[in-house]
């Protein structure tokens, strides 16, 4: 399979892992880390656009407390794939150190960093850091301003509520200038317009935001309306993250992945909890056969989602099954999706 089948089509396809760890399973943390890096290397070989990883703390829901460390390791094992965060939780970190850490990732990867950022949403994480969640929006806005300024490499002075800088510059800057691409996470429907209005790209997890896939159409429209009012040209990019598992048939996909997905749902740290069968019914996932996956991705494209990040590693799913699904998506689903989209556009 030519990488161009997945790289150059109308729909871009990426990988995403929450890095949910389950200590009750025999797989240890070190083995899990090795599997994630192996999957990133495979994604690079197969032609996926980006490999995203999440940041989480104080709970098995996510086992990467600092994505920068993991992405630096991934940079040494990959050549082409972009390396992304989904997301860096800015209120938990000193923005000067965030700017330094991720400038290093961009340097080590030769300019492949994609920076997803968010303000956080899990109460136990704010409690663990001793941070009042009421200040998270103000802290987030200040942090991203600081990071953007520091990434220029210029000396800056900053007198903010949370950050004080007196004529200092970071000593490493990203390869990508003026800055690596930044995507702002939106978890609530009412925030998408304002992400666009600020002129930022957006990341969204429909599973957590809408009850059924058709609800994404109005949200993407609202985001693009905001982006059109931002003063920037063109359209903003929306990355939609979907749980995914592809097998030879719908029944086989369910047999291989349902238990793992339901375990993942059981240990998730926010309210919505559609299990496998409910998720299939609402269509906020890519579960099933190659043909089912093709139909779902075309539908998502029609709703304005032209870049999809697939959460295929969940609930302790065996590494060989994760890799099998990744190969089917890259070798059979993606080429057919992009062929259909190209044929439709030509007609």
Beta strands, then each sheet from edge to edge (+ up, - down):
strand 1: 12-17
strand 2: 50-53
strand 3: 82-89
strand 4: 113-118
strand 5: 156-159
strand 6: 164-168
strand 7: 181-186
strand 8: 201-204
strand 9: 238-247
strand 10: 286-289
strand 11: 307-311
sheet 1: 10+ 9+ 8+ 7+ 4+ 3+ 2+ 1+ 11+
sheet 2: 5+ 6-
end
